[in-house]
Amino acid sequence: MLANFLRLRKMTHAEWSAMSLYEKFEDAIVIVLSGIIAIVVIAAVWSLLREVVTSLVLGALDPLDFATFQTVFGMIFTVVIALEFKRSLLVAAERGFGILQVRTIILIALLAIVRKFIILDLADTSAAKVAALSGAVLALGAVFWLVRDQDRHERLEQLQE
């Protein structure tokens, strides 16, 4: 099991041995979470596929119907969000960064809000809720831009050294 884990992390036994206990713990948790997310993604894709095929066979799926569009694309975005989360965990594990990557978390939050906008029924939604979601997107976008800008400055400083 350790050999499979090290191969996934693309590290040697010496590199693994040099890691602190907490870093080993963190990497093990990333692998476990990745496995759990993979199972969730497979289940979500299976559910989406079953829903679309069953609805097509029964003739109940009208792709031009807004409610159907909302449901199907909401399910697709759920899978995309889970895949992005899984990818971000694997990238963090591969690069040896800490688990908490601010840009990744902001990106996932933005994807979740975009999903909410897609499945939102404007007829049943108050203007205050739309404004709150819009404010959240603007705030997250600003933080994403600031973090990206800070990362760019740090990379430039490293290149100049």
Wavefront OBJ file of the C-alpha trace (Angstrom):
o trace
v 0.000 0.000 0.000
v 2.841 2.398 0.827
v 4.421 1.682 -2.585
v 1.150 2.556 -4.378
v 0.820 5.702 -2.323
v 4.398 6.775 -3.072
v 3.877 6.089 -6.781
v 0.727 8.226 -6.756
v 2.678 11.016 -5.076
v 5.637 10.423 -7.446
v 8.117 10.421 -4.606
v 10.864 8.111 -3.502
v 11.019 6.232 -0.250
v 13.719 8.646 0.934
v 11.477 11.643 0.256
v 8.607 9.921 2.081
v 10.861 9.176 5.049
v 11.970 12.821 5.196
v 8.400 14.038 5.598
v 7.098 14.934 9.037
v 4.410 12.808 10.629
v 1.833 15.508 9.996
v 2.788 15.748 6.292
v 2.380 11.973 5.986
v -0.982 12.214 7.762
v -2.071 15.042 5.466
v -1.094 13.086 2.350
v -2.912 9.985 3.584
v -6.066 12.034 4.196
v -5.819 13.517 0.673
v -5.710 10.011 -0.806
v -8.676 8.849 1.296
v -10.695 11.964 0.384
v -9.818 11.513 -3.287
v -11.142 7.963 -3.152
v -14.358 9.077 -1.465
v -14.864 11.896 -3.969
v -14.228 9.462 -6.843
v -16.991 7.222 -5.493
v -19.333 10.213 -5.161
v -18.535 11.333 -8.733
v -19.187 7.853 -10.103
v -22.504 7.685 -8.234
v -23.493 11.177 -9.443
v -22.620 10.385 -13.065
v -24.532 7.109 -12.826
v -27.552 8.944 -11.407
v -27.323 11.618 -14.110
v -26.987 9.022 -16.860
v -29.897 6.979 -15.469
v -32.080 10.100 -15.202
v -31.342 11.292 -18.744
v -31.679 7.855 -20.374
v -34.852 7.004 -18.452
v -36.396 10.359 -19.306
v -35.442 10.035 -22.971
v -36.863 6.511 -23.183
v -40.081 7.568 -21.488
v -40.228 10.721 -23.572
v -40.429 12.891 -20.470
v -37.213 14.777 -21.240
v -37.783 17.956 -23.180
v -34.400 19.670 -23.541
v -36.145 22.945 -24.390
v -38.108 22.944 -21.130
v -36.443 25.350 -18.686
v -37.082 23.148 -15.636
v -35.447 20.186 -17.396
v -32.529 22.378 -18.433
v -32.093 23.534 -14.840
v -32.220 20.003 -13.456
v -29.834 18.415 -15.956
v -27.296 21.229 -15.913
v -27.501 21.463 -12.134
v -26.605 17.771 -11.953
v -23.777 18.246 -14.469
v -22.370 21.182 -12.516
v -22.484 19.114 -9.330
v -20.255 16.538 -11.024
v -17.945 19.279 -12.355
v -17.593 20.790 -8.868
v -16.770 17.385 -7.368
v -14.221 16.713 -10.126
v -12.584 20.105 -9.582
v -12.411 19.435 -5.858
v -10.836 16.020 -6.451
v -8.357 17.463 -8.941
v -7.364 20.207 -6.528
v -6.694 17.645 -3.798
v -4.526 15.573 -6.121
v -2.615 18.644 -7.332
v -1.993 19.695 -3.745
v -0.737 16.210 -2.916
v 1.449 15.978 -6.021
v 3.088 19.353 -5.577
v 3.532 18.983 -1.848
v 1.636 22.173 -1.059
v -0.590 22.402 1.964
v -4.128 21.157 1.652
v -5.644 24.605 1.938
v -5.193 26.397 -1.391
v -7.084 29.679 -1.271
v -7.418 30.032 -5.056
v -8.820 26.531 -5.394
v -11.356 27.025 -2.629
v -12.475 30.330 -4.150
v -12.773 28.693 -7.574
v -14.900 25.875 -6.164
v -17.090 28.410 -4.327
v -17.522 30.377 -7.573
v -18.498 27.171 -9.397
v -21.061 26.406 -6.696
v -22.596 29.875 -6.998
v -22.659 29.629 -10.798
v -24.463 26.300 -10.394
v -26.954 28.036 -8.111
v -27.523 30.748 -10.722
v -28.165 28.113 -13.398
v -30.749 26.228 -11.372
v -32.311 29.387 -9.921
v -35.930 29.986 -10.880
v -36.152 33.756 -11.120
v -39.950 33.675 -10.888
v -39.748 32.224 -7.373
v -36.623 34.057 -6.207
v -36.556 37.384 -4.443
v -34.431 40.237 -5.717
v -32.607 40.269 -2.392
v -31.457 36.660 -2.893
v -30.231 37.406 -6.429
v -28.434 40.502 -5.119
v -26.844 38.497 -2.291
v -25.614 35.822 -4.700
v -24.315 38.513 -7.049
v -22.502 40.201 -4.180
v -20.948 36.879 -3.208
v -19.712 36.367 -6.784
v -18.234 39.866 -6.869
v -16.535 39.423 -3.497
v -15.133 36.006 -4.410
v -14.003 37.342 -7.788
v -12.180 40.224 -6.111
v -10.482 37.904 -3.615
v -9.527 35.524 -6.436
v -8.002 38.438 -8.366
v -6.092 39.660 -5.303
v -4.732 36.195 -4.509
v -3.764 35.644 -8.141
v -2.054 39.032 -8.240
v -0.164 38.237 -5.003
v 0.953 34.873 -6.416
v 2.194 36.602 -9.564
v 4.237 39.085 -7.496
v 5.747 36.241 -5.446
v 6.732 34.332 -8.615
v 8.359 37.459 -10.066
v 10.335 37.964 -6.846
v 11.508 34.341 -6.954
v 12.630 34.717 -10.578
v 14.573 37.884 -9.769
v 16.516 36.193 -6.960
l 1 2 3 4 5 6 7 8 9 10 11 12 13 14 15 16 17 18 19 20 21 22 23 24 25 26 27 28 29 30 31 32 33 34 35 36 37 38 39 40 41 42 43 44 45 46 47 48 49 50 51 52 53 54 55 56 57 58 59 60 61 62 63 64 65 66 67 68 69 70 71 72 73 74 75 76 77 78 79 80 81 82 83 84 85 86 87 88 89 90 91 92 93 94 95 96 97 98 99 100 101 102 103 104 105 106 107 108 109 110 111 112 113 114 115 116 117 118 119 120 121 122 123 124 125 126 127 128 129 130 131 132 133 134 135 136 137 138 139 140 141 142 143 144 145 146 147 148 149 150 151 152 153 154 155 156 157 158 159 160 161
